[in-house]
Amino acid sequence: MIRLAGVEKVYRTDRIETVALSQIDLEVAAGDFVAVMGPSGCGKSTLLNLIGLLDAPTKGTVELAGKPVASYRDRDVSRLRNETIGFVFQTFHLIPDLRVLDNVELPLLYRKMSGAERRARATRALERVGLASRLQHFPSQLSGGQQQRVAIARAIAGEPRILLADEPTGNLDSQMGDEVMGLIEDLNQKDGVTVVMVTHDPRQAEKAHRTIRIFDGRQVAC
């Protein structure tokens, strides 16, 4: 499902060149659950951004479903990202002025579907994460764990085949973190969603099928 071959990512300014990733070769099969670990600043989030089509490699190829992403037009990349990939971030990225239901509905606005269908999908996603009673609340009225569950609902409302999670439990206590991980495991095991998760927590990484380690932009173990 996901394949990176000889991937390098370099950030350049007028005076400095920073190699964020170098010679990354990675394959993630459909239904896999992969944890990505490494020290801060080693390139983990850059790797996730490349897989999620939020950035493009300086060298090498990124493939989804056997097709190089570079062969897509920009608008097709946007559509592929919206329809195929769900994102969960450490800091939730909820819009404070929108109610929970509207936050979850937001990515679906870019799809050709009726307002009723968008609302139904968002409602089902919130029911899935146990927040059916919080649809009309604002993010500030929720705990950190509840906000992360809203973020997961937003990520899965579009029924993605791939879930990318960047430190999804990093801002949560251990109990809330375990609840969020339980939801991610459920999506992987019951729905067959492919998961790639960046984490610093070895206990959470153990729940993945395998762990990839990044150090100074290079893959050092798998």
LOZA-894875 format. One line per field, with one value per residue: x, y, z of N, C-alpha, C in turn. Coordinates in nm, 3 decimals, decimal comma. Example, Ala and Ser with C-alpha at 12.3 -4.5 7.8 and 13.67 -1.06 7.14 Angstrom:
2
nx: [1,319 / 1,285];
ny: [-0,569 / -0,225];
nz: [0,780 / 0,708];
cax: [1,230 / 1,367];
cay: [-0,450 / -0,106];
caz: [0,780 / 0,714];
cx: [1,320 / 1,290];
cy: [-0,330 / 0,003];
cz: [0,780 / 0,787];
This chain:
222
nx: [0,082 / 0,190 / 0,489 / 0,821 / 1,109 / 1,448 / 1,428 / 1,487 / 1,498 / 1,557 / 1,605 / 1,650 / 1,808 / 1,930 / 2,177 / 2,215 / 2,193 / 1,981 / 1,961 / 1,692 / 1,588 / 1,736 / 1,803 / 1,577 / 1,407 / 1,111 / 0,837 / 0,495 / 0,241 / -0,103 / -0,330 / -0,138 / 0,032 / 0,237 / 0,489 / 0,680 / 0,982 / 1,223 / 1,472 / 1,390 / 1,362 / 1,474 / 1,358 / 1,115 / 0,850 / 0,873 / 0,893 / 0,635 / 0,488 / 0,564 / 0,462 / 0,197 / 0,146 / 0,172 / 0,402 / 0,676 / 0,930 / 1,283 / 1,453 / 1,410 / 1,125 / 0,777 / 0,516 / 0,172 / -0,057 / 0,074 / 0,130 / 0,335 / 0,344 / 0,434 / 0,346 / 0,092 / -0,133 / -0,147 / -0,408 / -0,511 / -0,351 / -0,435 / -0,701 / -0,658 / -0,528 / -0,732 / -0,931 / -0,815 / -0,643 / -0,623 / -0,560 / -0,407 / -0,312 / -0,072 / -0,142 / -0,409 / -0,546 / -0,802 / -1,071 / -1,139 / -1,369 / -1,568 / -1,830 / -1,816 / -1,929 / -1,922 / -1,646 / -1,568 / -1,702 / -1,575 / -1,350 / -1,500 / -1,631 / -1,496 / -1,564 / -1,779 / -2,073 / -2,391 / -2,517 / -2,659 / -2,556 / -2,291 / -2,328 / -2,438 / -2,226 / -2,031 / -2,159 / -2,181 / -1,910 / -1,840 / -2,001 / -1,873 / -1,635 / -1,726 / -1,852 / -2,112 / -2,283 / -2,174 / -2,192 / -2,267 / -2,098 / -1,822 / -1,468 / -1,322 / -1,476 / -1,425 / -1,230 / -0,873 / -0,838 / -1,089 / -1,089 / -0,890 / -1,017 / -1,219 / -1,059 / -0,974 / -1,220 / -1,273 / -1,069 / -1,147 / -1,398 / -1,422 / -1,374 / -1,101 / -0,829 / -0,581 / -0,431 / -0,260 / -0,074 / 0,058 / 0,235 / -0,002 / -0,078 / 0,073 / 0,009 / -0,149 / -0,263 / -0,170 / -0,396 / -0,590 / -0,437 / -0,419 / -0,684 / -0,718 / -0,531 / -0,654 / -0,872 / -0,738 / -0,614 / -0,843 / -0,949 / -0,754 / -0,756 / -1,026 / -1,137 / -0,945 / -0,779 / -0,483 / -0,213 / 0,021 / 0,226 / 0,380 / 0,572 / 0,698 / 0,676 / 0,758 / 0,585 / 0,344 / 0,430 / 0,472 / 0,227 / 0,199 / 0,247 / 0,506 / 0,818 / 0,980 / 1,289 / 1,430 / 1,718 / 1,900 / 1,792 / 1,812 / 1,713 / 1,754 / 1,685 / 1,447];
ny: [-0,121 / 0,129 / 0,267 / 0,364 / 0,459 / 0,500 / 0,754 / 1,095 / 1,393 / 1,726 / 2,038 / 2,365 / 2,680 / 3,016 / 3,004 / 2,764 / 2,407 / 2,148 / 1,815 / 1,628 / 1,371 / 1,068 / 0,835 / 0,655 / 0,357 / 0,197 / -0,017 / -0,058 / -0,272 / -0,324 / -0,297 / -0,315 / -0,221 / 0,014 / 0,139 / 0,434 / 0,531 / 0,734 / 0,985 / 1,329 / 1,552 / 1,387 / 1,326 / 1,198 / 1,310 / 1,439 / 1,219 / 1,115 / 1,323 / 1,305 / 1,053 / 1,113 / 1,286 / 1,556 / 1,679 / 1,674 / 1,448 / 1,528 / 1,367 / 1,038 / 0,808 / 0,811 / 0,592 / 0,513 / 0,256 / 0,126 / 0,318 / 0,584 / 0,884 / 1,119 / 1,113 / 1,210 / 1,485 / 1,808 / 1,862 / 1,609 / 1,484 / 1,619 / 1,531 / 1,254 / 1,252 / 1,352 / 1,157 / 0,912 / 0,915 / 0,959 / 1,191 / 1,223 / 1,431 / 1,534 / 1,771 / 1,800 / 1,997 / 2,110 / 2,329 / 2,603 / 2,766 / 2,622 / 2,383 / 2,046 / 1,854 / 1,999 / 2,034 / 1,771 / 1,724 / 1,890 / 1,810 / 1,669 / 1,848 / 1,889 / 1,693 / 1,540 / 1,529 / 1,520 / 1,761 / 1,630 / 1,371 / 1,421 / 1,511 / 1,281 / 1,097 / 1,220 / 1,216 / 0,939 / 0,875 / 1,011 / 0,877 / 0,633 / 0,682 / 0,725 / 0,969 / 1,058 / 1,212 / 1,462 / 1,626 / 1,894 / 2,042 / 2,271 / 2,258 / 2,358 / 2,286 / 2,027 / 1,752 / 1,680 / 1,418 / 1,370 / 1,563 / 1,458 / 1,227 / 1,339 / 1,436 / 1,194 / 1,098 / 1,289 / 1,219 / 0,965 / 0,988 / 1,012 / 0,757 / 0,649 / 0,463 / 0,464 / 0,558 / 0,814 / 0,890 / 1,126 / 1,128 / 1,063 / 1,024 / 1,193 / 1,428 / 1,340 / 1,187 / 0,866 / 0,694 / 0,814 / 0,807 / 0,533 / 0,478 / 0,617 / 0,481 / 0,235 / 0,286 / 0,334 / 0,087 / -0,067 / 0,030 / -0,057 / -0,340 / -0,426 / -0,281 / -0,291 / -0,079 / 0,073 / 0,165 / 0,412 / 0,523 / 0,775 / 0,779 / 0,843 / 0,674 / 0,370 / 0,177 / 0,218 / 0,178 / -0,094 / -0,199 / -0,192 / -0,370 / -0,380 / -0,202 / 0,085 / 0,249 / 0,570 / 0,763 / 1,056 / 1,116 / 0,882 / 0,545 / 0,313 / 0,071 / -0,200];
nz: [0,000 / 0,085 / -0,024 / 0,000 / -0,166 / -0,167 / -0,051 / 0,010 / 0,200 / 0,186 / 0,331 / 0,228 / 0,265 / 0,196 / 0,318 / 0,450 / 0,453 / 0,533 / 0,602 / 0,634 / 0,601 / 0,482 / 0,232 / 0,274 / 0,279 / 0,263 / 0,321 / 0,360 / 0,419 / 0,322 / 0,588 / 0,783 / 1,091 / 1,192 / 1,399 / 1,446 / 1,571 / 1,751 / 1,843 / 1,928 / 1,653 / 1,464 / 1,223 / 1,209 / 1,197 / 0,953 / 0,784 / 0,816 / 0,705 / 0,438 / 0,366 / 0,403 / 0,199 / 0,237 / 0,190 / -0,043 / -0,157 / -0,179 / -0,323 / -0,462 / -0,447 / -0,368 / -0,324 / -0,350 / -0,326 / -0,535 / -0,726 / -0,833 / -0,650 / -0,759 / -1,017 / -1,020 / -1,077 / -0,912 / -0,808 / -0,805 / -0,619 / -0,389 / -0,378 / -0,345 / -0,097 / 0,066 / 0,042 / 0,099 / 0,317 / 0,667 / 0,928 / 1,249 / 1,507 / 1,759 / 1,889 / 1,840 / 1,669 / 1,641 / 1,549 / 1,739 / 1,737 / 1,620 / 1,663 / 1,795 / 1,614 / 1,374 / 1,342 / 1,287 / 1,053 / 0,873 / 0,688 / 0,503 / 0,349 / 0,119 / -0,050 / -0,293 / -0,183 / -0,021 / 0,223 / 0,421 / 0,413 / 0,484 / 0,747 / 0,861 / 0,837 / 0,996 / 1,243 / 1,288 / 1,310 / 1,545 / 1,725 / 1,714 / 1,849 / 2,101 / 2,166 / 2,129 / 2,279 / 2,281 / 2,062 / 2,014 / 2,164 / 2,225 / 2,147 / 2,369 / 2,582 / 2,635 / 2,765 / 2,737 / 2,642 / 2,531 / 2,329 / 2,165 / 2,084 / 1,931 / 1,726 / 1,616 / 1,528 / 1,330 / 1,157 / 1,070 / 0,963 / 0,689 / 0,608 / 0,566 / 0,412 / 0,517 / 0,822 / 0,970 / 1,245 / 1,456 / 1,730 / 1,895 / 2,160 / 2,305 / 2,451 / 2,655 / 2,964 / 3,110 / 3,127 / 2,957 / 2,728 / 2,682 / 2,621 / 2,380 / 2,225 / 2,222 / 2,056 / 1,813 / 1,771 / 1,741 / 1,502 / 1,329 / 1,366 / 1,339 / 1,126 / 0,937 / 0,875 / 0,765 / 0,967 / 1,050 / 1,294 / 1,475 / 1,767 / 2,101 / 2,304 / 2,430 / 2,530 / 2,400 / 2,140 / 2,138 / 2,079 / 1,813 / 1,498 / 1,411 / 1,458 / 1,343 / 1,344 / 1,355 / 1,312 / 1,317 / 1,065 / 0,923 / 0,860 / 1,104 / 1,214 / 1,190];
cax: [0,000 / 0,279 / 0,627 / 0,918 / 1,232 / 1,558 / 1,373 / 1,568 / 1,432 / 1,654 / 1,552 / 1,758 / 1,794 / 2,043 / 2,304 / 2,227 / 2,123 / 1,952 / 1,913 / 1,596 / 1,581 / 1,832 / 1,800 / 1,472 / 1,337 / 1,007 / 0,715 / 0,389 / 0,135 / -0,240 / -0,368 / -0,025 / 0,036 / 0,379 / 0,530 / 0,805 / 1,042 / 1,352 / 1,483 / 1,331 / 1,439 / 1,543 / 1,293 / 0,994 / 0,734 / 0,897 / 0,856 / 0,489 / 0,438 / 0,585 / 0,364 / 0,065 / 0,138 / 0,177 / 0,529 / 0,731 / 1,072 / 1,383 / 1,493 / 1,341 / 0,984 / 0,671 / 0,408 / 0,052 / -0,131 / 0,151 / 0,146 / 0,416 / 0,266 / 0,484 / 0,275 / -0,038 / -0,143 / -0,165 / -0,545 / -0,533 / -0,285 / -0,526 / -0,814 / -0,608 / -0,503 / -0,860 / -1,015 / -0,743 / -0,559 / -0,673 / -0,449 / -0,429 / -0,193 / -0,054 / -0,207 / -0,551 / -0,577 / -0,945 / -1,102 / -1,209 / -1,497 / -1,664 / -1,874 / -1,753 / -1,982 / -1,873 / -1,505 / -1,556 / -1,757 / -1,498 / -1,281 / -1,597 / -1,679 / -1,422 / -1,612 / -1,908 / -2,178 / -2,490 / -2,498 / -2,717 / -2,462 / -2,177 / -2,370 / -2,456 / -2,094 / -1,966 / -2,228 / -2,140 / -1,771 / -1,838 / -2,057 / -1,769 / -1,534 / -1,792 / -1,883 / -2,243 / -2,351 / -2,096 / -2,192 / -2,285 / -2,000 / -1,703 / -1,348 / -1,281 / -1,562 / -1,387 / -1,098 / -0,773 / -0,868 / -1,208 / -1,050 / -0,818 / -1,116 / -1,281 / -0,962 / -0,981 / -1,347 / -1,253 / -0,980 / -1,209 / -1,531 / -1,415 / -1,343 / -0,971 / -0,760 / -0,456 / -0,437 / -0,129 / -0,088 / 0,183 / 0,231 / -0,144 / -0,099 / 0,179 / -0,043 / -0,251 / -0,214 / -0,160 / -0,528 / -0,648 / -0,355 / -0,458 / -0,815 / -0,696 / -0,464 / -0,755 / -0,948 / -0,653 / -0,602 / -0,972 / -0,958 / -0,662 / -0,792 / -1,163 / -1,168 / -0,836 / -0,712 / -0,337 / -0,174 / 0,161 / 0,218 / 0,502 / 0,557 / 0,816 / 0,638 / 0,780 / 0,468 / 0,246 / 0,489 / 0,457 / 0,095 / 0,210 / 0,297 / 0,651 / 0,868 / 1,089 / 1,363 / 1,497 / 1,822 / 1,967 / 1,735 / 1,833 / 1,648 / 1,861 / 1,635 / 1,310];
cay: [0,000 / 0,244 / 0,230 / 0,471 / 0,403 / 0,596 / 0,888 / 1,194 / 1,522 / 1,830 / 2,174 / 2,458 / 2,826 / 3,078 / 2,980 / 2,635 / 2,291 / 2,053 / 1,686 / 1,576 / 1,226 / 1,023 / 0,694 / 0,581 / 0,253 / 0,149 / -0,072 / -0,083 / -0,344 / -0,292 / -0,357 / -0,317 / -0,120 / 0,041 / 0,248 / 0,500 / 0,586 / 0,799 / 1,107 / 1,451 / 1,613 / 1,287 / 1,316 / 1,115 / 1,382 / 1,460 / 1,093 / 1,106 / 1,423 / 1,253 / 0,947 / 1,176 / 1,374 / 1,695 / 1,729 / 1,590 / 1,420 / 1,591 / 1,257 / 0,913 / 0,798 / 0,772 / 0,526 / 0,467 / 0,157 / 0,088 / 0,426 / 0,695 / 1,005 / 1,224 / 1,106 / 1,273 / 1,630 / 1,862 / 1,847 / 1,467 / 1,457 / 1,670 / 1,440 / 1,128 / 1,274 / 1,370 / 1,038 / 0,790 / 0,929 / 1,031 / 1,241 / 1,251 / 1,503 / 1,545 / 1,891 / 1,790 / 2,084 / 2,139 / 2,472 / 2,632 / 2,834 / 2,528 / 2,276 / 1,917 / 1,795 / 2,076 / 2,001 / 1,639 / 1,738 / 1,984 / 1,753 / 1,614 / 1,957 / 1,885 / 1,579 / 1,558 / 1,460 / 1,612 / 1,801 / 1,527 / 1,260 / 1,466 / 1,513 / 1,142 / 1,036 / 1,280 / 1,166 / 0,799 / 0,874 / 1,052 / 0,765 / 0,529 / 0,716 / 0,742 / 1,110 / 1,090 / 1,312 / 1,586 / 1,680 / 2,039 / 2,108 / 2,329 / 2,189 / 2,405 / 2,224 / 1,886 / 1,718 / 1,651 / 1,288 / 1,384 / 1,636 / 1,367 / 1,138 / 1,418 / 1,437 / 1,062 / 1,094 / 1,369 / 1,144 / 0,843 / 1,016 / 0,989 / 0,615 / 0,638 / 0,334 / 0,485 / 0,652 / 0,861 / 0,947 / 1,186 / 1,139 / 1,081 / 1,020 / 1,273 / 1,530 / 1,276 / 1,102 / 0,726 / 0,635 / 0,868 / 0,757 / 0,394 / 0,482 / 0,659 / 0,370 / 0,132 / 0,323 / 0,315 / -0,058 / -0,117 / 0,066 / -0,146 / -0,482 / -0,454 / -0,216 / -0,313 / 0,047 / 0,073 / 0,270 / 0,449 / 0,608 / 0,825 / 0,783 / 0,834 / 0,585 / 0,229 / 0,097 / 0,230 / 0,119 / -0,240 / -0,237 / -0,200 / -0,497 / -0,368 / -0,069 / 0,139 / 0,349 / 0,671 / 0,838 / 1,153 / 1,112 / 0,752 / 0,429 / 0,234 / -0,062 / -0,226];
caz: [0,000 / 0,094 / -0,056 / -0,016 / -0,220 / -0,179 / -0,022 / 0,079 / 0,213 / 0,221 / 0,341 / 0,193 / 0,268 / 0,127 / 0,385 / 0,517 / 0,397 / 0,639 / 0,553 / 0,731 / 0,580 / 0,382 / 0,190 / 0,342 / 0,203 / 0,354 / 0,263 / 0,457 / 0,352 / 0,363 / 0,715 / 0,875 / 1,197 / 1,207 / 1,487 / 1,408 / 1,693 / 1,737 / 1,922 / 1,871 / 1,546 / 1,380 / 1,093 / 1,217 / 1,145 / 0,810 / 0,720 / 0,816 / 0,609 / 0,303 / 0,345 / 0,399 / 0,081 / 0,278 / 0,141 / -0,149 / -0,133 / -0,265 / -0,410 / -0,434 / -0,486 / -0,274 / -0,397 / -0,281 / -0,407 / -0,652 / -0,824 / -0,780 / -0,623 / -0,848 / -1,145 / -1,006 / -1,078 / -0,776 / -0,761 / -0,779 / -0,490 / -0,285 / -0,368 / -0,290 / 0,045 / 0,134 / 0,036 / 0,133 / 0,436 / 0,783 / 1,009 / 1,390 / 1,554 / 1,904 / 1,940 / 1,803 / 1,556 / 1,629 / 1,534 / 1,865 / 1,718 / 1,563 / 1,751 / 1,769 / 1,492 / 1,259 / 1,326 / 1,224 / 0,917 / 0,790 / 0,571 / 0,407 / 0,264 / -0,007 / -0,127 / -0,358 / -0,110 / 0,034 / 0,361 / 0,507 / 0,420 / 0,565 / 0,887 / 0,905 / 0,853 / 1,113 / 1,361 / 1,307 / 1,356 / 1,685 / 1,801 / 1,716 / 1,951 / 2,230 / 2,193 / 2,072 / 2,363 / 2,282 / 1,926 / 2,009 / 2,251 / 2,164 / 2,195 / 2,502 / 2,682 / 2,642 / 2,819 / 2,634 / 2,584 / 2,447 / 2,208 / 2,076 / 2,024 / 1,823 / 1,616 / 1,553 / 1,455 / 1,208 / 1,067 / 1,016 / 0,906 / 0,545 / 0,586 / 0,499 / 0,415 / 0,590 / 0,933 / 1,012 / 1,379 / 1,501 / 1,877 / 1,931 / 2,306 / 2,365 / 2,543 / 2,739 / 3,072 / 3,069 / 3,110 / 2,833 / 2,619 / 2,655 / 2,556 / 2,242 / 2,157 / 2,202 / 1,936 / 1,696 / 1,753 / 1,693 / 1,360 / 1,256 / 1,374 / 1,295 / 0,999 / 0,842 / 0,841 / 0,777 / 1,062 / 1,072 / 1,413 / 1,540 / 1,912 / 2,187 / 2,414 / 2,396 / 2,569 / 2,291 / 2,020 / 2,148 / 2,028 / 1,667 / 1,447 / 1,404 / 1,489 / 1,261 / 1,421 / 1,275 / 1,387 / 1,228 / 0,932 / 0,859 / 0,919 / 1,166 / 1,252 / 1,147];
cx: [0,086 / 0,420 / 0,711 / 1,049 / 1,336 / 1,518 / 1,471 / 1,489 / 1,534 / 1,583 / 1,668 / 1,715 / 1,915 / 2,177 / 2,322 / 2,144 / 2,104 / 1,894 / 1,822 / 1,582 / 1,679 / 1,818 / 1,701 / 1,405 / 1,237 / 0,888 / 0,618 / 0,273 / -0,001 / -0,273 / -0,257 / -0,041 / 0,183 / 0,400 / 0,663 / 0,860 / 1,177 / 1,354 / 1,417 / 1,423 / 1,506 / 1,478 / 1,164 / 0,873 / 0,749 / 0,858 / 0,705 / 0,429 / 0,456 / 0,485 / 0,225 / 0,047 / 0,126 / 0,305 / 0,578 / 0,879 / 1,162 / 1,436 / 1,413 / 1,195 / 0,897 / 0,558 / 0,294 / -0,023 / -0,060 / 0,174 / 0,228 / 0,333 / 0,307 / 0,412 / 0,137 / -0,027 / -0,174 / -0,306 / -0,577 / -0,467 / -0,375 / -0,645 / -0,774 / -0,586 / -0,635 / -0,939 / -0,948 / -0,677 / -0,630 / -0,554 / -0,494 / -0,300 / -0,191 / -0,134 / -0,351 / -0,588 / -0,728 / -0,966 / -1,189 / -1,347 / -1,604 / -1,702 / -1,811 / -1,799 / -1,930 / -1,725 / -1,487 / -1,603 / -1,663 / -1,427 / -1,377 / -1,654 / -1,613 / -1,462 / -1,748 / -2,012 / -2,272 / -2,458 / -2,550 / -2,621 / -2,339 / -2,211 / -2,384 / -2,322 / -2,022 / -2,028 / -2,187 / -1,998 / -1,761 / -1,900 / -1,952 / -1,666 / -1,597 / -1,829 / -2,018 / -2,315 / -2,282 / -2,099 / -2,194 / -2,193 / -1,890 / -1,579 / -1,306 / -1,363 / -1,529 / -1,252 / -1,001 / -0,801 / -0,988 / -1,174 / -0,974 / -0,913 / -1,194 / -1,189 / -0,961 / -1,110 / -1,336 / -1,170 / -1,051 / -1,345 / -1,535 / -1,379 / -1,211 / -0,916 / -0,632 / -0,480 / -0,294 / -0,144 / 0,048 / 0,174 / 0,087 / -0,172 / -0,003 / 0,131 / -0,144 / -0,187 / -0,225 / -0,297 / -0,593 / -0,570 / -0,392 / -0,593 / -0,801 / -0,629 / -0,561 / -0,839 / -0,866 / -0,635 / -0,730 / -0,989 / -0,870 / -0,713 / -0,930 / -1,195 / -1,059 / -0,766 / -0,561 / -0,295 / -0,023 / 0,160 / 0,357 / 0,477 / 0,692 / 0,795 / 0,657 / 0,659 / 0,361 / 0,300 / 0,474 / 0,324 / 0,094 / 0,261 / 0,449 / 0,689 / 0,985 / 1,156 / 1,440 / 1,599 / 1,896 / 1,922 / 1,751 / 1,759 / 1,757 / 1,815 / 1,492 / 1,262];
cy: [0,126 / 0,197 / 0,356 / 0,408 / 0,513 / 0,738 / 0,973 / 1,324 / 1,622 / 1,964 / 2,271 / 2,602 / 2,883 / 3,036 / 2,838 / 2,529 / 2,189 / 1,926 / 1,626 / 1,425 / 1,187 / 0,873 / 0,610 / 0,484 / 0,188 / 0,096 / -0,103 / -0,148 / -0,299 / -0,368 / -0,365 / -0,207 / -0,101 / 0,159 / 0,303 / 0,569 / 0,648 / 0,926 / 1,226 / 1,507 / 1,516 / 1,270 / 1,236 / 1,185 / 1,415 / 1,336 / 1,081 / 1,204 / 1,376 / 1,143 / 1,007 / 1,275 / 1,521 / 1,762 / 1,632 / 1,565 / 1,500 / 1,491 / 1,133 / 0,919 / 0,758 / 0,714 / 0,494 / 0,375 / 0,128 / 0,196 / 0,540 / 0,822 / 1,117 / 1,224 / 1,172 / 1,424 / 1,679 / 1,839 / 1,701 / 1,424 / 1,503 / 1,578 / 1,306 / 1,140 / 1,282 / 1,240 / 0,912 / 0,795 / 1,009 / 1,071 / 1,264 / 1,312 / 1,511 / 1,661 / 1,907 / 1,870 / 2,097 / 2,289 / 2,514 / 2,694 / 2,745 / 2,423 / 2,143 / 1,857 / 1,866 / 2,051 / 1,869 / 1,643 / 1,808 / 1,919 / 1,701 / 1,722 / 1,954 / 1,765 / 1,610 / 1,472 / 1,563 / 1,649 / 1,697 / 1,409 / 1,298 / 1,461 / 1,371 / 1,074 / 1,089 / 1,229 / 1,022 / 0,790 / 0,912 / 0,945 / 0,655 / 0,556 / 0,750 / 0,884 / 1,152 / 1,199 / 1,448 / 1,659 / 1,832 / 2,114 / 2,173 / 2,258 / 2,230 / 2,344 / 2,076 / 1,870 / 1,691 / 1,519 / 1,293 / 1,459 / 1,546 / 1,266 / 1,210 / 1,419 / 1,303 / 1,050 / 1,173 / 1,291 / 1,026 / 0,867 / 0,990 / 0,847 / 0,596 / 0,496 / 0,342 / 0,588 / 0,685 / 0,935 / 0,996 / 1,214 / 1,154 / 1,077 / 1,113 / 1,375 / 1,474 / 1,201 / 0,956 / 0,662 / 0,682 / 0,818 / 0,614 / 0,388 / 0,518 / 0,547 / 0,256 / 0,160 / 0,298 / 0,166 / -0,117 / -0,088 / -0,025 / -0,289 / -0,512 / -0,398 / -0,237 / -0,187 / 0,033 / 0,190 / 0,287 / 0,554 / 0,645 / 0,831 / 0,783 / 0,727 / 0,439 / 0,141 / 0,102 / 0,166 / -0,033 / -0,289 / -0,244 / -0,338 / -0,497 / -0,222 / -0,034 / 0,249 / 0,440 / 0,742 / 0,925 / 1,138 / 0,980 / 0,642 / 0,336 / 0,095 / -0,074 / -0,353];
cz: [0,000 / 0,063 / -0,074 / -0,061 / -0,238 / -0,147 / 0,057 / 0,086 / 0,266 / 0,224 / 0,319 / 0,214 / 0,195 / 0,187 / 0,439 / 0,446 / 0,509 / 0,577 / 0,660 / 0,723 / 0,470 / 0,358 / 0,270 / 0,244 / 0,298 / 0,277 / 0,377 / 0,383 / 0,402 / 0,491 / 0,817 / 0,981 / 1,232 / 1,302 / 1,439 / 1,532 / 1,660 / 1,819 / 1,852 / 1,763 / 1,452 / 1,243 / 1,092 / 1,156 / 0,997 / 0,732 / 0,709 / 0,715 / 0,465 / 0,271 / 0,327 / 0,285 / 0,118 / 0,232 / 0,034 / -0,122 / -0,226 / -0,366 / -0,372 / -0,472 / -0,368 / -0,357 / -0,302 / -0,377 / -0,539 / -0,754 / -0,764 / -0,765 / -0,718 / -0,983 / -1,140 / -1,025 / -0,936 / -0,724 / -0,732 / -0,649 / -0,375 / -0,266 / -0,305 / -0,139 / 0,121 / 0,145 / 0,091 / 0,270 / 0,544 / 0,871 / 1,154 / 1,444 / 1,706 / 1,962 / 1,889 / 1,677 / 1,533 / 1,618 / 1,652 / 1,848 / 1,655 / 1,665 / 1,705 / 1,638 / 1,368 / 1,235 / 1,252 / 1,079 / 0,820 / 0,671 / 0,464 / 0,316 / 0,127 / -0,093 / -0,187 / -0,286 / -0,050 / 0,177 / 0,458 / 0,522 / 0,502 / 0,712 / 0,942 / 0,928 / 0,977 / 1,242 / 1,391 / 1,362 / 1,504 / 1,775 / 1,817 / 1,826 / 2,086 / 2,266 / 2,136 / 2,151 / 2,360 / 2,148 / 1,922 / 2,104 / 2,165 / 2,219 / 2,336 / 2,615 / 2,703 / 2,709 / 2,704 / 2,565 / 2,492 / 2,318 / 2,112 / 2,011 / 1,914 / 1,702 / 1,543 / 1,472 / 1,325 / 1,107 / 1,000 / 0,952 / 0,756 / 0,508 / 0,511 / 0,506 / 0,498 / 0,701 / 0,973 / 1,143 / 1,428 / 1,651 / 1,928 / 2,080 / 2,379 / 2,466 / 2,642 / 2,854 / 3,028 / 3,044 / 2,980 / 2,711 / 2,582 / 2,585 / 2,408 / 2,163 / 2,131 / 2,078 / 1,809 / 1,667 / 1,695 / 1,544 / 1,276 / 1,251 / 1,315 / 1,157 / 0,894 / 0,798 / 0,863 / 0,865 / 1,062 / 1,183 / 1,464 / 1,689 / 1,981 / 2,295 / 2,375 / 2,427 / 2,461 / 2,163 / 2,020 / 2,090 / 1,875 / 1,626 / 1,439 / 1,427 / 1,398 / 1,342 / 1,327 / 1,364 / 1,288 / 1,083 / 0,859 / 0,934 / 0,972 / 1,208 / 1,205 / 1,215];
